[in-house]
Amino acid sequence: MQYKFLKNGFKVSVTSFGCMSLEEYGIENDYLIGSAIDKGVTLFDTADLYNKGENEVLLGKALGNNRKKILLATKVGNRWRTDGSGWDWIPTKEYILEAVDHSLRRLNTDYIDLYQLHGGTLDDPQDEIIEAFERLKDMGKIRDYGISSIRPNVIRSYVSYSNIVSVMTQYSLLDRRPEEEVLQLLEDHKIGVLARGTLASGLLAGKPAASYLSLKETEVRNIQRKVIKLAPVGKTPAETAIRYVADHPAVTTAVVGVRTSLQLDEMIDAGSLSPLTEKKRSAIAAIWTGNRYEQHR
């Protein structure tokens, strides 16, 4: 496994374990998480929103005595309604300071390595949010904080006015919007990128072609075929797609959703294989021109 570092010194594996895909009662969960740790994965990402908090619970149980070997990342800002009908966006200092204790309990830990704001708009009380995260650092409940957002205007605002160490954002061969501006901005400010959605809901890992964002089904199928042709010897299309993301100089880690042993193996292999050559990465980038953010610019 290869590693990169956040500016606060966190050692992060080039591929990380996205826990949202785990089944609530999956009998393999403990094995998958334990095996990932044994094979060098350092960052595990979840959120209090996933499965009404139960995703945090299963991760906390599965970590067991391995807690100090890994970086635990979770998210805050969305609160489930009491009737379970959905959730509301609650970006307040009071709620963040309250929610962290629930996450700590569910995760069976006394600190969170990376606490992330799970969304965000320009209408949020940003000063209040930042104050809450800084207070949690001072209290020792979190080690550092970041945001999870696909909105360039929100990302720019937090880059300018906070001490975030990372931004989680969607980035893949089928969603190249961050290449327009966001990745360079974050690299310039030495803020890490946790790239999610690197396999585009499985479309870059063998699922049949379907429309995705602005891409039509036929366009996705064409990209899939070209990725297969351009995949280096010994690399699957999924591994190639993950490496395309992970090899970007701004990206710290590709967070890959894992539910099966096969998915774990591909994620581990992608993080262990040699980076794509500059020529190969350029050829893959030339498959299509990419897309742009249409909103929240």
C-alpha positions as CSV (number, residue, x, y, z in Angstrom):
1,M,0.0,0.0,0.0
2,Q,1.2,3.5,-0.8
3,Y,0.7,6.5,1.4
4,K,0.3,10.2,1.3
5,F,0.1,12.8,4.2
6,L,-2.3,15.5,5.2
7,K,-0.7,18.7,6.3
8,N,-1.4,17.8,9.9
9,G,0.8,14.7,9.6
10,F,-2.0,12.1,9.2
11,K,-0.6,9.2,7.2
12,V,-3.3,8.2,4.7
13,S,-3.4,5.1,2.5
14,V,-3.8,6.0,-1.2
15,T,-7.0,4.0,-1.2
16,S,-9.4,4.2,1.7
17,F,-12.4,2.3,3.0
18,G,-15.8,3.8,2.4
19,C,-18.2,2.2,4.9
20,M,-21.5,3.5,3.5
21,S,-21.8,0.4,1.3
22,L,-21.6,-2.1,4.1
23,E,-24.8,-4.0,4.8
24,E,-26.2,-3.4,8.3
25,Y,-26.1,-7.1,9.2
26,G,-23.4,-8.3,6.7
27,I,-21.6,-11.3,8.1
28,E,-18.5,-10.3,6.3
29,N,-18.2,-6.8,7.7
30,D,-15.7,-7.6,10.5
31,Y,-13.6,-9.7,8.1
32,L,-13.6,-6.9,5.5
33,I,-12.6,-4.2,7.9
34,G,-10.0,-6.3,9.7
35,S,-8.5,-7.5,6.4
36,A,-8.3,-3.9,5.1
37,I,-6.3,-2.9,8.2
38,D,-4.0,-5.9,7.9
39,K,-3.3,-4.9,4.3
40,G,-2.4,-1.3,5.1
41,V,-5.6,0.7,4.8
42,T,-5.4,3.6,7.3
43,L,-8.6,5.6,6.7
44,F,-12.2,4.5,7.3
45,D,-15.0,6.9,6.4
46,T,-18.5,6.8,7.7
47,A,-21.2,9.3,8.7
48,D,-23.9,9.7,11.4
49,L,-26.4,9.9,8.6
50,Y,-25.7,6.4,7.2
51,N,-28.4,3.9,8.1
52,K,-29.5,6.2,10.9
53,G,-26.2,5.9,12.8
54,E,-26.0,2.1,12.5
55,N,-23.1,2.4,10.1
56,E,-21.0,4.0,12.8
57,V,-22.0,1.3,15.2
58,L,-20.9,-1.6,13.0
59,L,-17.6,0.2,12.2
60,G,-16.9,0.8,15.9
61,K,-17.6,-2.9,16.7
62,A,-15.5,-4.2,13.8
63,L,-12.5,-2.0,14.7
64,G,-12.1,-3.6,18.2
65,N,-8.5,-3.4,19.3
66,N,-7.4,-1.9,16.0
67,R,-8.8,1.5,16.7
68,K,-5.4,3.2,17.2
69,K,-4.0,1.7,14.0
70,I,-6.4,3.7,11.8
71,L,-7.8,7.1,11.1
72,L,-11.5,7.3,11.8
73,A,-13.4,9.8,9.7
74,T,-17.1,10.6,10.2
75,K,-19.5,13.4,9.3
76,V,-22.0,15.7,10.9
77,G,-24.7,18.2,10.0
78,N,-27.7,16.1,9.0
79,R,-30.3,15.0,11.6
80,W,-32.8,12.2,11.1
81,R,-36.4,13.2,11.9
82,T,-37.9,11.3,14.8
83,D,-40.5,9.6,12.5
84,G,-37.7,8.4,10.2
85,S,-39.2,10.1,7.2
86,G,-36.0,11.8,6.2
87,W,-33.4,14.2,7.6
88,D,-32.9,17.9,8.0
89,W,-29.8,20.1,7.6
90,I,-28.8,21.5,11.0
91,P,-25.5,23.4,10.5
92,T,-25.4,25.0,14.0
93,K,-22.7,25.1,16.7
94,E,-25.2,23.7,19.2
95,Y,-26.1,20.7,17.1
96,I,-22.5,19.9,16.1
97,L,-21.4,19.9,19.8
98,E,-24.3,17.6,20.7
99,A,-24.0,15.3,17.7
100,V,-20.3,14.5,18.3
101,D,-21.0,12.8,21.6
102,H,-23.6,10.5,19.9
103,S,-21.0,9.6,17.2
104,L,-18.3,8.9,19.8
105,R,-20.7,6.5,21.6
106,R,-21.7,4.7,18.5
107,L,-18.1,4.4,17.3
108,N,-17.0,3.2,20.7
109,T,-14.1,5.6,20.8
110,D,-13.2,8.8,22.8
111,Y,-11.9,10.7,19.8
112,I,-12.5,11.1,16.1
113,D,-9.5,11.7,13.9
114,L,-11.3,13.6,11.1
115,Y,-14.7,15.2,11.7
116,Q,-16.3,16.5,8.5
117,L,-19.2,18.9,7.8
118,H,-21.5,16.7,5.8
119,G,-22.6,19.3,3.2
120,G,-22.9,23.0,3.4
121,T,-24.3,26.2,1.7
122,L,-23.2,29.8,1.6
123,D,-26.2,30.6,3.8
124,D,-24.9,28.5,6.8
125,P,-23.5,30.3,9.9
126,Q,-19.9,29.5,8.8
127,D,-18.3,31.3,11.7
128,E,-20.4,29.3,14.2
129,I,-19.6,26.0,12.5
130,I,-15.9,26.7,12.5
131,E,-16.0,27.7,16.1
132,A,-17.7,24.4,17.0
133,F,-15.0,22.4,15.2
134,E,-12.2,24.4,16.8
135,R,-13.8,23.9,20.2
136,L,-14.0,20.2,19.7
137,K,-10.3,20.1,18.8
138,D,-9.5,22.0,22.0
139,M,-11.6,19.5,24.0
140,G,-9.8,16.5,22.4
141,K,-13.0,15.0,21.0
142,I,-11.6,15.4,17.4
143,R,-8.1,15.6,16.1
144,D,-8.9,17.7,13.0
145,Y,-11.8,18.6,10.7
146,G,-12.7,19.1,7.1
147,I,-15.8,19.3,4.9
148,S,-17.6,17.0,2.5
149,S,-18.9,19.1,-0.4
150,I,-19.3,19.2,-4.2
151,R,-20.0,22.9,-4.2
152,P,-17.0,25.0,-5.4
153,N,-18.4,28.2,-3.8
154,V,-18.7,26.5,-0.4
155,I,-15.2,24.9,-0.8
156,R,-13.6,28.2,-1.6
157,S,-15.2,29.8,1.4
158,Y,-13.9,27.2,3.8
159,V,-10.5,27.4,2.2
160,S,-10.4,31.1,2.9
161,Y,-11.8,31.3,6.4
162,S,-11.1,28.0,8.2
163,N,-8.4,25.6,9.1
164,I,-9.8,22.6,7.4
165,V,-7.2,19.9,6.5
166,S,-9.3,18.1,3.9
167,V,-12.2,18.2,1.5
168,M,-14.1,15.1,0.5
169,T,-15.6,15.6,-2.9
170,Q,-16.9,13.5,-5.8
171,Y,-14.3,12.8,-8.5
172,S,-14.0,10.1,-11.1
173,L,-13.5,9.5,-14.8
174,L,-17.2,10.1,-15.3
175,D,-17.2,13.2,-13.0
176,R,-14.2,15.3,-13.8
177,R,-15.8,18.6,-12.5
178,P,-13.1,19.1,-9.8
179,E,-10.4,19.2,-12.5
180,E,-11.8,22.6,-13.6
181,E,-10.7,24.5,-10.5
182,V,-11.3,22.8,-7.2
183,L,-8.3,20.3,-7.2
184,Q,-5.8,23.1,-8.1
185,L,-7.2,25.3,-5.4
186,L,-6.9,22.7,-2.7
187,E,-3.4,21.7,-3.9
188,D,-2.3,25.3,-3.8
189,H,-3.5,25.5,-0.1
190,K,-2.1,22.1,0.8
191,I,-5.5,20.9,1.8
192,G,-6.0,17.2,1.2
193,V,-8.6,15.7,-1.1
194,L,-10.6,12.7,-0.1
195,A,-12.1,11.6,-3.5
196,R,-15.4,9.7,-3.3
197,G,-17.4,8.1,-6.0
198,T,-14.3,7.0,-7.8
199,L,-16.1,4.1,-9.5
200,A,-19.2,6.2,-10.4
201,S,-21.7,3.9,-8.7
202,G,-20.0,0.9,-10.2
203,L,-20.1,2.1,-13.8
204,L,-16.3,2.0,-13.8
205,A,-16.2,-1.4,-12.1
206,G,-18.2,-3.6,-14.5
207,K,-21.8,-2.5,-14.1
208,P,-23.8,-2.2,-17.4
209,A,-23.8,1.3,-18.9
210,A,-26.4,3.8,-17.8
211,S,-26.7,7.6,-17.9
212,Y,-24.6,9.4,-15.4
213,L,-24.8,13.1,-14.6
214,S,-24.8,14.8,-18.0
215,L,-23.6,11.7,-19.8
216,K,-26.0,9.6,-21.9
217,E,-25.9,5.8,-21.7
218,T,-24.2,5.6,-25.0
219,E,-21.5,8.0,-23.9
220,V,-20.9,6.1,-20.7
221,R,-20.6,2.8,-22.7
222,N,-18.0,4.4,-25.0
223,I,-15.9,5.6,-22.0
224,Q,-16.2,2.1,-20.4
225,R,-14.9,0.4,-23.6
226,K,-12.0,2.8,-23.9
227,V,-11.0,2.4,-20.2
228,I,-10.8,-1.4,-20.8
229,K,-8.6,-0.9,-23.8
230,L,-6.3,1.6,-22.0
231,A,-6.0,-0.4,-18.7
232,P,-2.3,-1.3,-18.2
233,V,-1.4,-4.9,-18.2
234,G,-2.4,-6.5,-14.9
235,K,-4.9,-3.8,-14.0
236,T,-8.6,-4.1,-14.2
237,P,-10.8,-1.2,-15.4
238,A,-11.8,-0.6,-11.8
239,E,-8.2,-0.4,-10.6
240,T,-7.3,1.8,-13.6
241,A,-10.2,4.2,-12.7
242,I,-9.1,4.3,-9.1
243,R,-5.5,5.0,-10.0
244,Y,-6.6,7.8,-12.4
245,V,-8.1,9.6,-9.4
246,A,-5.5,8.6,-6.8
247,D,-2.6,9.7,-9.0
248,H,-3.8,13.3,-9.3
249,P,-1.3,15.4,-7.3
250,A,-4.0,17.1,-5.4
251,V,-5.7,13.8,-4.3
252,T,-4.7,12.3,-0.9
253,T,-6.8,9.2,-1.1
254,A,-9.5,7.6,-3.2
255,V,-12.3,6.5,-0.9
256,V,-13.8,3.4,-2.3
257,G,-17.1,1.9,-1.2
258,V,-16.6,-1.7,-0.1
259,R,-19.2,-4.4,0.4
260,T,-17.5,-7.6,-0.9
261,S,-14.2,-9.4,-0.7
262,L,-13.7,-8.8,-4.5
263,Q,-14.3,-5.0,-4.1
264,L,-11.8,-5.0,-1.2
265,D,-9.2,-6.8,-3.2
266,E,-9.5,-4.4,-6.1
267,M,-9.3,-1.4,-3.8
268,I,-6.2,-2.9,-2.1
269,D,-4.5,-3.7,-5.4
270,A,-5.2,-0.3,-6.8
271,G,-3.5,1.3,-3.8
272,S,-0.5,-1.0,-4.1
273,L,0.1,-0.9,-7.9
274,S,2.5,1.5,-9.5
275,P,1.1,4.8,-10.5
276,L,-0.1,5.3,-14.0
277,T,2.6,6.6,-16.3
278,E,2.2,10.2,-17.4
279,K,1.6,9.0,-20.9
280,K,-1.1,6.5,-19.9
281,R,-2.9,9.0,-17.6
282,S,-2.9,11.5,-20.4
283,A,-4.4,9.0,-22.8
284,I,-7.1,8.1,-20.3
285,A,-7.8,11.8,-19.7
286,A,-8.2,12.2,-23.5
287,I,-11.1,9.7,-23.6
288,W,-13.5,12.7,-23.2
289,T,-13.3,16.4,-22.5
290,G,-14.8,16.2,-19.0
291,N,-17.7,18.1,-17.5
292,R,-18.1,21.4,-15.6
293,Y,-20.1,22.5,-12.5
294,E,-23.3,24.1,-13.6
295,Q,-24.4,25.2,-10.1
296,H,-22.9,26.7,-6.9
297,R,-19.9,28.0,-8.9
